[in-house]
Amino acid sequence: MRECGILLPIASLPSKYGIGAFSREAYEFVDQLKAAGQSYWQILPLGPTGYGDSPYQAFSAFAGNPYFIDPEQLVADGLLTEEECSEADFGGGEGYIEYEKVYRERFPVLKKAFLRWREQMEREGQSLGNVFGEELLEETREYCFYAAVKRHFQEKSWDKWDEDIRLRKKEAVDRYREILGEETDFYQFQQLMFARQWRKLKGYANEQGIRIIGDIPIYVAFDSADSWRHPELFQFDRDNQPKAVAGCPPDAFSETGQLWGNPLYDWPYHKKTGFAWWLERMRYSFELYDVVRVDHFRGFDEYYAIPAGDDTAVNGTWKKGPGLALFKKMRQTFGELNIIAEDLGYLTPSVRKLLSDTGFPGMKVLQFAFSTGERSDYLPYLYGHNCVVYTGTHDNDTTRGWYETMDEAERAFTEEYMDNLSTPAEEISWDFIRLAVSSVADLAVIPLQDYLCKGKEGRINTPSTLGDNWIWRLKEGEFSQEIIERCRKLNWIYGRCQA
């Protein structure tokens, strides 16, 4: 079955509150997807973000970002007033997310909603503990305790906390649970509102025939509830400090490689537990999403380990990952796995075999197809059916921005391959969209910025940089009826249009 989808992060939706949310605009976007003949909405990870604002460095693998809670639904529930929402300065006046303002203003507003909700629960005779216990996973509730302790220590990373709570000594855990009970409840309230609003939005999307493609990073952040609560899962020393961290080796793009800094998994321990933590993580992900894109898939075959404390990735070495055993266990537990493998980059024969053995569709990115050095696997005539084709991803420039900065040799090859390209320069992305949706790939996913013909100003993320990332937002009315109809017609021509 030939299908298509659009990639747009929740944060990039328009809204009155500085950042995209589970708001009216999200429901309108679902309607636009349906009108455009789409079957999928692909988003980025939904976890709570910290320094750098990257959704791939979340504070928990089992929690949602409170920035996405829609204040207007809280107003409708009697938990906030219109005035309280309008008085806060969430930023975003220039069309980009201002995370500092969102961070500073969002939580005091949510705190007002929490206090009123707690009063409602007390009047109704309901126990907060019972409500949280029934609707939130234990790991989610433990994240809330972590977040409260982190707040207590002025948002410092957990390795900078006092030793007793850093090492989770029972007396310290009990003491902090007592003194931070209200703050923990506040974070649990946030997770409750996030979960309820997301379920409602996803349910609406599914009713309209739109399925959600979610995204999980292979690694968790060091400063996360996951690594603090479960140090046994990671390659930590006796003081719960990393022995080695994640990254990737030097290549043509970086002489010193990439030092990500995420803690590495103790895969023998995971295997000994029957991959219990991973099964919980995937169960949570399958509840959030209809399809899960697994980031950095090659890390399950082999992962790059860099000695902790190194300033670059030069001294890293390749180590064996869990391989097929993890995915066999998942299949035994969940049955058929709706997973997309992010298999980009240099692929060894063993990675290719792992992808083949799992049967997961891999990714094809057109922006990687036109190198003049060697014949690229990303050229469409080499595709099989079982793959997902993209013009670009959240880590790429927009297609127009990429095309405008290509070197002469690559552009010459691209234009020869594309038969000299027929559209005006400002609409060049449509030629690449056509190339993607006309391919034999079962699924084609296009970043919305390419339909809008955005240049570099529409880029979501530039890897290995800080600042100006994750801030682009769609403006109200930009995804116009004219573009929607053009999008639908193109997908109808190539047999991808939703009925």
C-alpha positions in Angstrom: 0.0 0.0 0.0 1.5 3.3 -1.1 1.1 6.1 1.5 2.4 9.5 2.4 2.9 11.7 5.4 4.1 15.1 6.5 6.9 15.8 9.1 6.1 18.6 11.5 7.1 18.8 15.2 4.4 19.6 17.7 6.5 22.6 18.8 6.4 24.0 15.3 2.6 24.4 15.2 1.2 27.9 15.5 -0.4 29.0 18.8 -1.0 32.0 21.0 1.3 30.7 23.7 4.8 30.9 22.2 5.2 27.3 21.2 3.1 24.7 19.4 0.7 22.7 21.6 -2.2 20.2 21.7 -4.4 23.1 20.8 -7.0 24.1 18.2 -4.2 24.6 15.7 -3.1 20.9 16.1 -6.6 19.7 15.3 -6.8 22.0 12.3 -3.5 20.6 11.1 -5.0 17.1 11.3 -7.9 18.3 9.1 -5.4 19.8 6.7 -3.5 16.5 6.5 -6.7 14.7 5.7 -7.5 17.3 3.0 -4.0 16.9 1.5 -4.5 13.1 1.1 -2.0 12.2 3.8 -2.0 9.0 6.0 0.7 10.0 8.5 1.8 12.8 10.7 5.4 12.4 11.8 6.5 14.3 14.9 9.7 14.5 17.0 10.2 13.0 20.5 7.6 14.3 23.0 9.8 14.2 26.1 10.5 17.2 28.5 13.5 19.1 27.2 16.3 20.9 29.0 19.5 22.8 28.1 19.7 23.2 24.4 16.0 22.5 23.9 16.7 19.3 22.0 13.9 16.7 22.0 16.6 14.1 21.7 18.0 15.0 25.2 14.9 14.6 27.3 14.8 14.4 31.1 12.9 11.1 30.8 12.0 8.4 28.3 8.6 8.0 30.1 7.3 11.6 30.3 5.9 14.3 28.1 6.8 17.9 27.5 4.6 20.3 29.6 5.1 23.0 27.0 2.7 21.1 24.8 -0.2 21.4 27.3 -2.9 23.6 25.8 -3.9 26.4 28.2 -7.2 26.9 26.4 -8.3 23.4 27.4 -7.4 24.3 31.0 -9.5 27.4 30.7 -12.4 25.3 29.4 -12.0 23.0 32.4 -12.2 25.9 34.8 -8.6 25.7 35.9 -7.4 29.0 34.4 -8.9 32.3 33.2 -8.4 33.9 29.9 -6.8 36.8 31.6 -4.2 34.6 33.4 -3.1 33.2 30.0 -3.1 36.5 28.1 -1.1 38.3 30.9 1.9 35.9 30.5 4.6 36.8 28.0 5.3 33.5 26.2 7.2 35.2 23.4 7.1 34.0 19.8 6.1 37.4 18.4 8.6 37.0 15.6 7.3 33.6 14.6 10.1 31.7 16.4 10.1 29.9 19.7 11.7 31.8 22.6 12.4 29.0 25.0 13.6 31.2 27.8 10.2 33.0 27.9 8.3 29.8 27.6 10.2 28.3 30.5 9.9 31.3 32.6 6.1 31.9 32.0 4.6 28.5 31.4 5.2 26.9 34.9 3.6 29.7 37.0 0.5 29.5 34.9 0.4 25.7 35.2 0.9 26.0 38.9 -2.3 28.1 39.2 -4.1 25.4 37.2 -2.7 22.7 39.5 -3.8 24.4 42.7 -7.4 24.8 41.4 -7.5 21.2 40.1 -6.3 20.0 43.5 -9.1 21.9 45.2 -11.6 20.3 42.8 -10.2 16.8 43.6 -10.5 17.6 47.4 -14.1 18.8 47.0 -15.0 15.6 45.1 -13.3 13.5 47.7 -10.8 12.0 45.2 -7.3 11.0 46.3 -4.5 12.6 44.1 -2.4 9.5 44.7 -5.1 7.3 43.3 -5.7 9.5 40.3 -2.0 9.6 39.5 -1.5 5.9 40.2 -4.3 4.9 37.8 -3.4 7.1 34.9 0.4 7.5 35.1 3.1 4.8 34.8 5.4 4.2 37.7 8.4 5.4 35.6 6.5 8.6 34.8 5.7 9.3 38.5 9.3 8.6 39.3 10.3 11.2 36.7 8.1 13.7 38.6 9.9 13.0 41.8 13.2 13.5 40.0 12.0 16.8 38.6 11.0 18.0 42.0 14.4 17.1 43.5 16.1 18.8 40.5 14.1 21.9 41.2 15.1 21.8 44.8 18.8 21.8 43.7 18.3 24.8 41.4 18.0 22.6 38.3 21.5 21.2 38.6 22.2 17.8 37.0 21.7 14.9 39.4 25.4 14.2 39.7 25.8 17.6 41.4 23.2 16.9 44.1 24.0 16.0 47.7 25.6 12.5 47.8 22.8 10.8 49.8 20.1 11.6 47.3 22.5 11.4 44.3 23.1 7.8 45.2 19.4 7.3 46.1 20.0 6.1 49.7 16.7 5.0 51.1 16.7 7.5 54.0 17.3 10.4 51.6 14.7 9.2 49.1 12.1 8.9 51.9 13.0 12.4 53.3 12.8 14.1 49.9 9.6 12.4 49.1 8.2 13.9 52.3 9.5 17.5 51.9 8.8 17.7 48.1 5.4 16.1 48.1 3.5 19.1 46.8 6.1 19.8 44.1 6.1 16.2 43.0 2.3 16.4 42.8 2.6 19.5 40.6 4.8 17.6 38.1 2.4 14.7 38.2 -0.4 17.1 37.4 1.6 18.3 34.4 2.0 14.7 33.2 -1.6 13.9 33.7 -2.7 16.9 31.6 -0.1 16.1 28.9 -1.4 12.5 28.7 -5.1 13.4 28.6 -4.6 16.1 26.0 -2.3 13.9 23.8 -4.7 10.9 23.9 -7.5 13.2 22.8 -5.5 14.7 19.9 -4.2 11.3 18.8 -7.7 9.8 19.0 -9.0 12.6 16.8 -6.2 12.1 14.3 -6.9 8.3 14.1 -10.6 9.0 13.6 -9.6 11.1 10.6 -7.5 8.3 9.2 -4.2 10.0 10.2 -1.7 7.8 12.1 1.1 9.2 14.2 4.8 8.4 13.6 6.6 9.0 16.8 10.4 9.1 17.4 12.5 7.6 20.2 16.2 8.4 20.6 18.3 5.3 21.1 20.0 6.9 24.1 18.7 8.8 27.1 20.3 11.9 28.5 22.8 11.6 31.4 20.8 14.3 33.3 17.6 12.3 33.3 15.4 10.4 35.6 16.3 7.2 33.7 20.0 7.3 34.5 19.5 8.5 38.1 16.8 6.0 38.9 18.4 3.0 37.1 22.2 3.4 37.2 22.5 -0.4 36.8 21.3 -0.1 33.2 24.3 1.9 32.1 28.1 1.6 31.9 28.6 3.5 35.2 31.3 3.1 37.9 30.6 2.6 41.6 30.0 6.4 42.0 27.4 6.3 39.2 29.7 8.2 36.8 30.0 7.1 33.1 32.9 4.9 32.1 32.3 5.7 28.5 29.8 7.9 26.5 28.1 7.8 23.1 29.1 9.6 19.9 30.3 8.8 16.4 33.8 8.6 14.9 35.7 11.1 12.8 34.4 11.2 9.2 34.3 13.5 6.2 32.1 15.9 8.1 34.1 16.2 11.3 37.8 15.5 11.9 37.2 14.8 15.6 33.9 13.0 15.3 30.8 13.8 17.4 30.8 13.6 21.2 27.2 13.2 22.2 27.9 12.5 25.8 24.9 10.2 26.5 25.5 7.2 28.9 25.9 3.9 27.2 23.8 0.8 28.0 25.2 -2.2 29.9 23.8 -4.5 27.3 24.8 -7.8 29.1 22.7 -6.6 32.1 19.8 -5.7 29.9 20.0 -9.2 28.3 20.1 -10.8 31.7 16.8 -9.0 32.7 15.1 -10.1 29.4 15.4 -6.5 28.2 12.7 -5.5 30.7 13.4 -1.8 30.7 13.4 -1.7 26.9 10.1 -3.5 26.8 8.6 -1.0 29.2 10.0 1.8 27.0 8.6 0.4 23.8 5.2 -0.3 25.5 5.0 3.3 26.5 6.0 4.4 22.9 3.4 2.2 21.3 0.8 3.8 23.5 1.9 7.2 22.4 2.3 6.5 18.7 1.0 4.3 15.9 4.4 3.8 14.4 7.8 4.3 16.2 10.8 5.6 14.4 13.9 4.3 16.2 16.7 6.7 16.0 20.4 5.6 15.4 19.4 2.0 14.5 23.0 1.0 13.8 23.7 1.4 17.5 21.8 -1.8 18.2 24.3 -3.7 16.0 27.5 -1.9 17.1 27.8 1.3 19.2 30.7 3.8 19.4 32.1 4.1 22.9 34.2 7.1 23.8 36.2 7.2 27.1 34.4 9.4 29.6 36.3 12.7 30.1 37.6 12.9 26.5 37.1 16.2 24.7 36.6 14.7 21.3 35.4 11.4 19.8 38.8 10.5 18.3 39.7 7.7 20.9 36.4 5.9 20.7 36.0 2.2 19.8 33.2 0.1 18.3 31.5 -2.4 20.7 28.8 -5.0 20.0 25.2 -4.1 20.7 22.3 -6.4 21.5 21.6 -7.3 17.9 18.5 -9.2 16.9 17.9 -10.6 20.4 16.3 -7.4 21.5 13.9 -7.2 18.6 13.0 -10.9 18.9 12.0 -10.2 22.5 10.0 -7.2 21.5 8.2 -9.3 18.8 7.4 -12.0 21.4 5.9 -9.4 23.7 4.1 -7.1 21.3 3.6 -9.2 18.1 4.0 -7.3 14.9 6.3 -4.2 15.4 5.3 -1.0 13.7 8.9 0.4 13.6 10.9 2.5 11.2 14.6 2.0 11.5 16.7 5.2 11.2 19.5 3.5 9.3 21.3 6.6 8.0 25.1 7.0 7.7 27.7 4.4 7.0 26.2 0.9 7.2 28.3 -2.2 7.7 27.3 -5.6 6.4 26.2 -6.6 9.9 23.9 -3.5 10.2 22.4 -4.3 6.8 21.8 -7.9 8.0 20.2 -6.8 11.2 17.8 -4.5 9.3 17.0 -7.4 6.9 16.4 -9.8 9.7 14.0 -7.5 11.6 12.1 -6.7 8.4 11.8 -3.0 9.4 11.7 -0.4 6.7 14.8 1.8 6.6 15.1 5.4 5.5 16.1 7.0 2.2 16.9 10.7 2.2 17.1 12.5 -1.2 19.5 15.1 0.1 22.1 12.3 0.5 21.5 10.9 -3.0 23.5 13.2 -5.2 27.1 13.0 -4.1 29.4 12.8 -7.1 32.0 10.6 -5.3 30.4 7.2 -5.4 27.0 5.8 -6.4 24.6 6.5 -3.5 22.1 4.0 -2.1 19.7 7.0 -1.7 19.2 7.4 -5.5 15.6 6.4 -6.1 16.2 3.8 -8.8 18.0 1.7 -6.2 15.0 1.6 -3.7 13.1 -1.4 -2.7 9.4 -1.1 -1.6 10.1 -1.7 2.1 11.5 1.8 2.9 10.5 5.3 3.8 11.7 8.1 1.5 12.2 11.7 2.7 13.3 14.8 0.9 15.1 15.7 4.2 14.9 15.2 7.9 14.8 17.4 11.0 18.6 17.4 10.9 18.9 18.5 7.3 18.6 21.9 5.8 15.3 22.5 3.9 15.5 21.1 0.4 15.5 24.6 -1.1 18.3 25.7 1.4 20.3 22.6 0.6 19.9 23.0 -3.2 21.0 26.7 -3.1 24.2 25.8 -1.3 25.2 22.7 -3.3 28.7 22.7 -4.9 28.8 22.9 -8.7 29.6 19.3 -9.4 26.8 17.9 -7.2 24.3 20.4 -8.6 25.3 19.5 -12.2 24.8 15.8 -11.4 21.5 16.5 -9.7 20.1 18.6 -12.6 21.2 15.8 -15.0 19.5 13.2 -13.0 16.4 15.3 -12.6 16.3 16.3 -16.3 17.4 19.9 -15.7 14.6 20.7 -13.2 11.6 22.4 -14.5 10.3 24.6 -11.7 11.3 28.2 -10.7 14.2 28.4 -8.3 12.0 29.5 -5.4 9.9 26.4 -5.8 12.7 23.9 -6.5 11.6 21.7 -3.5 8.5 20.6 -5.5 10.7 18.7 -8.0 12.3 16.7 -5.2 8.9 16.1 -3.6 7.7 14.7 -6.9 10.8 12.5 -7.1 10.1 11.2 -3.6 6.4 10.5 -4.0 6.9 8.9 -7.4 9.4 6.4 -6.1 8.6 2.8 -5.3 9.0 3.4 -1.5 5.9 2.2 0.4 5.9 5.5 2.4 7.0 9.0 1.5 7.3 11.6 4.3 8.0 15.2 3.4 8.9 18.0 5.9 6.2 20.6 5.7 8.8 23.3 5.1 9.5 21.7 1.7 5.8 22.0 0.7 6.1 25.7 1.8 9.3 26.2 -0.3 11.2 27.5 2.8 14.9 28.3 2.5 17.4 28.0 5.3 15.2 30.0 7.6 13.0 27.0 7.9 15.7 24.6 9.1 14.8 22.8 12.4 18.2 21.7 13.6 21.9 21.9 12.7 23.6 18.9 14.4 26.5 19.6 16.8 25.5 23.2 17.3 23.7 25.2 20.0 21.4 28.1 19.5 18.9 28.7 16.8 17.8 25.1 16.8 14.3 23.7 17.3 12.7 27.2 17.0 11.0 27.3 13.6 7.2 27.6 13.6 4.5 27.5 11.1 2.6 30.7 10.8 -1.2 30.8 10.8 -2.5 30.3 7.3 0.8 29.4 5.7 -0.3 25.9 4.9 -2.8 27.3 2.5 -5.7 25.7 0.7 -3.8 26.1 -2.6 -0.8 24.2 -1.2 -3.0 21.5 0.3 -4.8 21.0 -3.1 -1.4 20.9 -4.9 -0.1 18.4 -2.4 -3.2 16.2 -2.7 -3.1 16.2 -6.5 0.6 15.2 -6.6 -0.1 12.3 -4.1 -3.1 11.2 -6.1 -1.1 11.1 -9.4 1.4 8.7 -7.8 -1.2 6.5 -6.0 -0.5 7.7 -2.4 -3.6 9.7 -1.8 -5.9 8.8 1.2 -9.4 8.2 0.0 
